Amino acid sequence: MSLANACAAAMFVGIAIYALFAGADFGAGFWDLVAGGDERGRSPRALIEASIAPVWEANHVWLIFVLVTLWTAFPSAFAPIMSTLYVPLTLAAVGIILRGAAFAFRKASETLPLRRWFGATFASSSLLTPFMLGAVVGGVASGRVPAGEQTGDALRSWLNPTSMLGGVMAVVVCAFLAAVYLTADAQRRESPDLVGYFRRRAIGSAIVAGGVAIAGVFVLQHDARDLFHGLTHRGAPLIALSAVAGVATLVLLMGARYAWARVSAGLAVVAVLFGWAAGQYPYMLEHSVRISDAAGAHATLVATLVVLGGGSALLVPALAWLFVLMQRGVLAGEH
């Protein structure tokens, strides 16, 4: 494997991890939004807050990891992506900032109107950010980011069928992951009412995600033919694996095997992401810039991989231990 491919693979691992963990956080915001009024939504919101509070800030480290790797190792791709897709990227960043601030201030607010205001901001930002990030993926994957010093259209680069598909799919998948994770968390906390509450939502969002994926076949066939060809050829085994994992998640949810449902749900999401990578390979920017062409100097790639390896040796065990402590219920505030 070349150094450029190794850096690209590391970056995609970061994208997958961000989707699994931060995606579930965004999805929790969606369920917070639709939980209902103060009385009806009190218990679901309490579980959501307790589940994401220990980890929601830590999850964004993977987004920083992806952006820094793209900037350092692939400057010829980073520049056109940022100069073309600056509108959705800016909106995604605004959503992340508003979401974090609102989540913190809602906990500290003592009056009901302020809690409602900050809660609405937290929940709406939880939809805005994944939608915009999905739109960015759609713009890149459909070949709407030109190479070199050219700048793509600031609006049509992300206001197009493939980007809209990417945005909707991102929101639905985040909601699906969050519902599955929250079902398992409710079981761990011995809350049978909330187990049933989130189980129904996990099953419903899984069915919706499948429907969006089927509709997406027709969208990509007409709007992103190169990507469609890649997904139905090189990426086909991974897309098939994602479908099987999605069906397995439904079976596990119906059989009350919630811990294993989390694993299969995560596999379904990771498989479709790597299916996208396989379908677009060897291009960094669809049909215009190859991974090898976008890569920086040899010394830069070596230094990037060395730093990523050393940083991961420190970061991954610490994050893993954080999640272990959270699942054991021994963090402050668990009781």
Phi and psi in degrees as a GROMACS rama.xvg file:
@    title "Ramachandran Plot"
@    xaxis  label "Phi"
@    yaxis  label "Psi"
@TYPE xy
-71.1372  163.069  SER-2
-62.3216  -39.4218  LEU-3
-62.7254  -44.5148  ALA-4
-65.2612  -35.848  ASN-5
-64.3437  -42.3268  ALA-6
-65.4327  -40.1645  CYS-7
-64.4837  -40.501  ALA-8
-63.904  -42.3115  ALA-9
-62.12  -39.866  ALA-10
-64.986  -39.4667  MET-11
-70.3455  -31.4266  PHE-12
-61.7216  -41.5462  VAL-13
-62.5514  -40.1186  GLY-14
-61.9482  -43.2174  ILE-15
-64.5201  -43.1181  ALA-16
-65.8939  -40.2174  ILE-17
-62.3752  -41.252  TYR-18
-63.1528  -40.3168  ALA-19
-68.3607  -42.1836  LEU-20
-99.3118  -54.5027  PHE-21
-66.8112  -33.459  ALA-22
-59.5315  -41.0777  GLY-23
-66.0168  -34.7977  ALA-24
-63.1461  -45.5108  ASP-25
-61.62  -41.8376  PHE-26
-63.0391  -34.4197  GLY-27
-61.9036  -36.0331  ALA-28
-63.594  -35.8069  GLY-29
-62.5751  -46.0883  PHE-30
-68.6176  -28.5729  TRP-31
-63.476  -40.4223  ASP-32
-63.6873  -40.2489  LEU-33
-101.043  15.2237  VAL-34
-72.2982  -19.3083  ALA-35
108.171  -166.898  GLY-36
-69.7912  -174.754  GLY-37
-59.6654  -45.8363  ASP-38
-74.7378  -48.6685  GLU-39
-64.8401  -36.873  ARG-40
-95.2583  5.30281  GLY-41
-63.2665  -49.7366  ARG-42
-66.555  -47.9299  SER-43
-59.2615  -41.4  PRO-44
-66.5959  -35.2766  ARG-45
-64.3035  -41.9467  ALA-46
-66.0873  -42.4972  LEU-47
-58.9483  -47.5895  ILE-48
-63.5557  -43.727  GLU-49
-66.5048  -32.6036  ALA-50
-76.3494  -38.1989  SER-51
-97.6329  -15.9225  ILE-52
-55.6905  -41.8008  ALA-53
-72.5646  -17.7128  PRO-54
-127.971  -8.17624  VAL-55
-64.5758  -36.1397  TRP-56
-71.8223  -38.8536  GLU-57
-63.3351  -30.8218  ALA-58
-64.8818  -27.1251  ASN-59
-73.891  -7.70535  HIS-60
-60.3498  -29.1734  VAL-61
-72.9969  -31.3617  TRP-62
-67.2895  -41.5165  LEU-63
-62.4747  -41.9519  ILE-64
-57.3716  -45.8762  PHE-65
-65.4495  -46.795  VAL-66
-64.7841  -41.6869  LEU-67
-67.4526  -39.6367  VAL-68
-65.1568  -43.0393  THR-69
-62.2591  -44.6734  LEU-70
-64.7219  -43.385  TRP-71
-80.3369  -47.4717  THR-72
-87.5054  -25.1492  ALA-73
-132.969  62.3149  PHE-74
-62.325  -29.2047  PRO-75
-72.8495  -15.4135  SER-76
-98.6151  -36.6333  ALA-77
-59.4714  -45.4006  PHE-78
-61.6731  -52.5235  ALA-79
-66.4287  -32.5501  PRO-80
-63.1607  -47.0361  ILE-81
-69.6137  -37.0498  MET-82
-77.5801  -24.3156  SER-83
-91.5925  -43.9668  THR-84
-103.516  32.5028  LEU-85
-67.8732  -27.0751  TYR-86
-66.7894  -57.2743  VAL-87
-65.7844  -31.6036  PRO-88
-66.6421  -39.9916  LEU-89
-65.2314  -43.2742  THR-90
-63.8073  -37.4464  LEU-91
-63.9795  -42.2235  ALA-92
-64.4506  -42.3662  ALA-93
-60.4899  -41.9038  VAL-94
-61.3359  -41.4533  GLY-95
-63.0842  -43.1497  ILE-96
-66.1295  -49.0893  ILE-97
-62.3959  -39.4704  LEU-98
-62.7363  -47.7652  ARG-99
-64.1097  -44.139  GLY-100
-64.5317  -44.4432  ALA-101
-65.1513  -39.262  ALA-102
-62.2964  -41.8482  PHE-103
-70.3053  -43.1646  ALA-104
-71.9049  -30.7289  PHE-105
-61.921  -39.2946  ARG-106
-66.6931  -31.5283  LYS-107
-89.5983  -11.9339  ALA-108
-75.9676  140.278  SER-109
-103.71  -14.5425  GLU-110
-105.906  148.041  THR-111
-63.0957  -43.483  LEU-112
-59.1589  -40.3889  PRO-113
-67.5077  -41.5539  LEU-114
-61.7148  -39.8509  ARG-115
-64.1245  -44.1246  ARG-116
-62.1109  -49.8221  TRP-117
-68.1984  -33.7269  PHE-118
-64.3413  -42.0972  GLY-119
-65.4251  -38.1858  ALA-120
-65.792  -44.7287  THR-121
-58.967  -46.6499  PHE-122
-70.1031  -44.5517  ALA-123
-66.5308  -36.0732  SER-124
-67.4924  -28.0818  SER-125
-69.6973  -19.2929  SER-126
-90.7345  -40.1546  LEU-127
-60.0432  -47.3804  LEU-128
-65.2746  -52.5916  THR-129
-63.8715  -33.7679  PRO-130
-62.2912  -45.2447  PHE-131
-68.3093  -37.9886  MET-132
-66.3293  -38.3253  LEU-133
-64.7603  -36.7384  GLY-134
-65.6564  -36.4505  ALA-135
-62.719  -45.8615  VAL-136
-59.287  -42.333  VAL-137
-63.2685  -39.3506  GLY-138
-65.0263  -41.1317  GLY-139
-69.154  -46.7105  VAL-140
-69.0881  -25.9276  ALA-141
-92.2297  7.27916  SER-142
77.0281  28.0854  GLY-143
-97.3173  7.06633  ARG-144
-108.172  108.497  VAL-145
-73.4298  157.193  PRO-146
-84.496  166.893  ALA-147
72.6418  -146.299  GLY-148
-86.6207  -2.75681  GLU-149
-71.1529  149.206  GLN-150
-117.085  127.997  THR-151
-72.6313  169.455  GLY-152
-63.1888  127.318  ASP-153
-65.5101  -22.1792  ALA-154
-106.055  -50.9518  LEU-155
-67.2786  -18.6844  ARG-156
-65.3678  -24.0275  SER-157
-129.04  -12.8464  TRP-158
-95.105  74.4326  LEU-159
-148.237  165.496  ASN-160
-58.2435  -41.9014  PRO-161
-67.2386  -40.5705  THR-162
-66.8469  -39.3481  SER-163
-63.894  -40.384  MET-164
-59.4526  -46.014  LEU-165
-61.1517  -41.2191  GLY-166
-65.779  -47.0398  GLY-167
-63.348  -43.4391  VAL-168
-63.0263  -38.2022  MET-169
-62.9463  -44.1664  ALA-170
-64.4741  -44.281  VAL-171
-66.1213  -43.2741  VAL-172
-65.0675  -40.6021  VAL-173
-60.6726  -43.6494  CYS-174
-62.7712  -40.1578  ALA-175
-61.7606  -49.9365  PHE-176
-60.5085  -45.7734  LEU-177
-61.3781  -43.1557  ALA-178
-63.1657  -41.1018  ALA-179
-65.0077  -46.7558  VAL-180
-62.8744  -41.6463  TYR-181
-68.9079  -31.4509  LEU-182
-62.2149  -46.3274  THR-183
-65.1923  -37.4728  ALA-184
-68.6389  -37.3804  ASP-185
-64.1457  -37.9248  ALA-186
-64.505  -41.4606  GLN-187
-62.7676  -34.6895  ARG-188
-87.8254  4.84987  ARG-189
57.6369  52.7355  GLU-190
-120.215  83.5832  SER-191
-60.9864  -33.7017  PRO-192
-63.6252  -42.4721  ASP-193
-73.4383  -28.1005  LEU-194
-59.6395  -50.0911  VAL-195
-64.8271  -37.4554  GLY-196
-60.2159  -51.6177  TYR-197
-80.4221  -24.8264  PHE-198
-62.8869  -44.5251  ARG-199
-61.7308  -39.4228  ARG-200
-71.9846  -32.9061  ARG-201
-66.056  -43.8503  ALA-202
-64.8639  -44.4885  ILE-203
-63.0505  -43.5541  GLY-204
-69.8537  -30.2925  SER-205
-64.6464  -41.5389  ALA-206
-66.2001  -41.8599  ILE-207
-63.3281  -42.4569  VAL-208
-60.5145  -40.8545  ALA-209
-62.69  -40.785  GLY-210
-65.0864  -41.0331  GLY-211
-64.5138  -39.5271  VAL-212
-63.135  -40.8608  ALA-213
-65.6765  -43.7989  ILE-214
-62.2184  -33.9213  ALA-215
-63.5517  -26.8773  GLY-216
-58.6356  -44.4147  VAL-217
-72.6619  -34.5561  PHE-218
-63.5147  -49.3714  VAL-219
-67.0113  -35.0983  LEU-220
-61.2916  -31.8596  GLN-221
-100.224  -26.705  HIS-222
-109.12  -22.8226  ASP-223
-141.773  73.2352  ALA-224
-64.3166  -38.4703  ARG-225
-63.9573  -43.9446  ASP-226
-65.1239  -41.6344  LEU-227
-59.7812  -42.1427  PHE-228
-63.9808  -42.4094  HIS-229
-64.9454  -40.1517  GLY-230
-68.5089  -32.7494  LEU-231
-89.2938  -0.0335946  THR-232
-121.928  -86.5913  HIS-233
-61.9242  -38.3323  ARG-234
-87.6205  -2.47184  GLY-235
-58.8081  -43.8494  ALA-236
-60.6488  -37.8288  PRO-237
-72.2903  -37.5688  LEU-238
-64.4679  -39.9183  ILE-239
-63.821  -41.0979  ALA-240
-61.1531  -40.6062  LEU-241
-61.6583  -42.3774  SER-242
-64.1086  -43.4871  ALA-243
-63.0336  -42.6999  VAL-244
-65.1264  -35.9894  ALA-245
-64.3782  -43.8766  GLY-246
-64.5037  -40.3291  VAL-247
-61.8558  -36.1461  ALA-248
-62.9291  -42.7447  THR-249
-60.2791  -44.3495  LEU-250
-62.965  -43.0777  VAL-251
-67.2083  -37.5244  LEU-252
-65.0577  -43.5041  LEU-253
-67.4418  -26.5848  MET-254
-92.9179  8.95915  GLY-255
61.4801  32.0679  ALA-256
-102.241  72.7513  ARG-257
-74.2277  -34.0387  TYR-258
-63.5279  -43.7097  ALA-259
-71.6529  -28.4351  TRP-260
-63.0279  -35.0808  ALA-261
-61.9804  -40.2568  ARG-262
-65.6326  -47.3732  VAL-263
-68.5782  -34.5217  SER-264
-64.9074  -43.7707  ALA-265
-62.2621  -40.2387  GLY-266
-62.9395  -39.3785  LEU-267
-60.8863  -41.4931  ALA-268
-71.7003  -45.7488  VAL-269
-62.5297  -40.421  VAL-270
-62.7264  -41.3999  ALA-271
-70.9881  -33.3104  VAL-272
-65.9103  -44.8038  LEU-273
-74.0424  -22.6898  PHE-274
-64.5169  -40.0903  GLY-275
-60.967  -45.3356  TRP-276
-60.8096  -44.3917  ALA-277
-66.1057  -38.4864  ALA-278
-67.5281  -32.1637  GLY-279
-88.8243  -18.9228  GLN-280
-57.7098  139.084  TYR-281
-96.2092  23.6133  PRO-282
-93.8664  138.448  TYR-283
-84.3371  -43.2545  MET-284
-112.492  119.933  LEU-285
-47.6614  120.152  GLU-286
64.6594  17.3913  HIS-287
-138.085  -40.5626  SER-288
-129.807  118.709  VAL-289
-77.3299  160.987  ARG-290
-57.9526  -43.6835  ILE-291
-65.9091  -33.6229  SER-292
-74.7841  -31.3344  ASP-293
-81.0706  -15.019  ALA-294
-69.9127  150.673  ALA-295
-79.5294  -164.837  GLY-296
-66.2053  156.807  ALA-297
-55.1192  -46.4712  HIS-298
-63.0903  -35.3583  ALA-299
-66.2622  -42.6785  THR-300
-64.8907  -40.9885  LEU-301
-62.4846  -47.3454  VAL-302
-62.5339  -38.4491  ALA-303
-62.0144  -46.6349  THR-304
-65.9084  -37.649  LEU-305
-64.761  -46.1328  VAL-306
-65.5316  -40.8551  VAL-307
-62.8262  -40.6998  LEU-308
-64.7736  -46.1143  GLY-309
-65.5895  -42.589  GLY-310
-64.2884  -40.0138  GLY-311
-64.5877  -34.6125  SER-312
-62.9653  -28.2904  ALA-313
-90.514  -40.8815  LEU-314
-76.2735  -48.529  LEU-315
-61.2137  -47.2724  VAL-316
-61.1451  -37.1481  PRO-317
-65.0592  -45.0679  ALA-318
-66.5743  -39.2535  LEU-319
-61.1974  -41.3029  ALA-320
-67.1775  -36.1494  TRP-321
-59.8624  -44.8422  LEU-322
-69.4058  -34.6149  PHE-323
-63.7194  -45.3048  VAL-324
-62.5377  -38.9242  LEU-325
-64.3556  -43.1245  MET-326
-69.4371  -26.8739  GLN-327
-79.3233  -12.8336  ARG-328
73.0063  31.3238  GLY-329
-109.042  3.50393  VAL-330
-75.7861  156.794  LEU-331
-58.1856  135.708  ALA-332
91.378  -7.23759  GLY-333
-64.4763  -30.3779  GLU-334
